[in-house]
Amino acid sequence: MNRKLLAAGVLALGLASCEDKLLNLTPQTSLTTANYFKTEADFRAAVTAIYQPLRSLYSQGYVMGEMHSDNTRYQFNPADRGQSDIENMADFIEQPSNGFIYTKYVLDYRIISRANQVLALIDAADIDATAKRTLKGEALFLRALAYAELAQYYGSVPLHLVPVTDRAQAALPLASTDSVYARVIRDARQAAALLPGKKTQQAGRATAGAAKTLLGNIYLVRKQYGAAESVLREVVSSGDYGLLASYAAAFDPANKNSSESVFEVQYQAGSDGYASSFAYDFFPLPISAATVAALTGVTNPQAILATEAYNVPTPDLLAAYETGDTRKAASISSLTTTTGQTYPFVSKYLHPHTQFRITNDNWPVYRYAEVLLLLAEALNEQGKSSDAVPFLNQVRTRAGLANTTQTGQAGLRTAIANERRVELAFENKRWLDLVRTGQAVSTITAYGARVKANPTAYYLPSGIALAPSAFTTINLTFALPAAEAQLSPYF
């Protein structure tokens, strides 16, 4: 579309002296911005397209959110040496050429680009006012979500707020991290004011509660604890949300977009390309077709052989669960491979389905349990520890645990962090939590020492050692992608 617009612009300059009646720069047989964005249906379809990259963004998000932490690693396969990008991510060998660094960056900007196109035109559109408010709110929320990811993972990034229509606009200087966060907050605030609540919004779409949760999350990142408390209390008091009776139920596809769901990425089983398959990425390998059938219930099982397994729970994470915590069994299982080795694996997203690699599981971005823990953190950081405890205990009670015994700010801070680790395990939160709470360098340095001291305990075969550069440098943000740096003079 942008190439067509650019070509039309060049043509207009060349024919500037012609009479207006001779000019017709809007193609009549193909879609352009000039002839498409006319009706409510047009804008609704365009907003739906903003959501589309989320499926790829979150299905791969565990690599940078979980494996790039002390939560999960990879099951090393000496016969499969095409996986250096994911191994380096887990070993903290950071390279700007890493494909996962590139993919996250590009997908976030794809969301931003599509949101910008809608936001540039929707105010002037002659469509129903209520629909306009909601669609604009969705575009603002999704742009805020994408920039929040970019700021947390990369730091300073270009701040694109209008559609790019020529090559010169494509490369912008890096905006300060403060400026990016300021835009996230501004967009999320506006989205919260425009969007309907969960009970009246179409299932799966952004809501006022989702925008406020994002806002509260970013206020915590910015250490604006009072502001975080205020907006998160609005989510809690809205009456739109509540914890499901069991932890496992929150991830069951039968409960998609439930009262516990604040925002989740939508997948749909079938042959139309909307299905999920991330449960398969987490199986220990190799496994037989019979094992696949037993795990999944599919009618067309296939063996999964010479590849590596990923997102393997570390011994550190396994030890983080308290005795009696029902979340452990709901999140992690174990399996013996065809080689006779037994590994833990993420079973949180494993539910019966009918076709091989065609699953119906959604990916949680924000759940009400996280809202409660974010609010507890915001209160505790203001010295309101006694007010924070009930919100923490709601989460613990659902997990089958006794109330916390912590009362002081320091002890409660640790308790909340530990609770987030097990409650939100495998939801791509761990790395960002370590950075946000200032624990990344100390935690990962100690963790890396344990991995190097006992590599077989962390799923490396006997005789395989980590690269000498592993865990030597713990950066808090990722380098901007090398492929993008080649296209911009500002990187």
Summary of the structure (lengths in Angstrom):
residues: 491
radius of gyration: 23.8
end to end distance: 26.3
largest distance: 81.3
contacts: 1571
relative contact order: 0.13
helix: 52%
strand: 8%
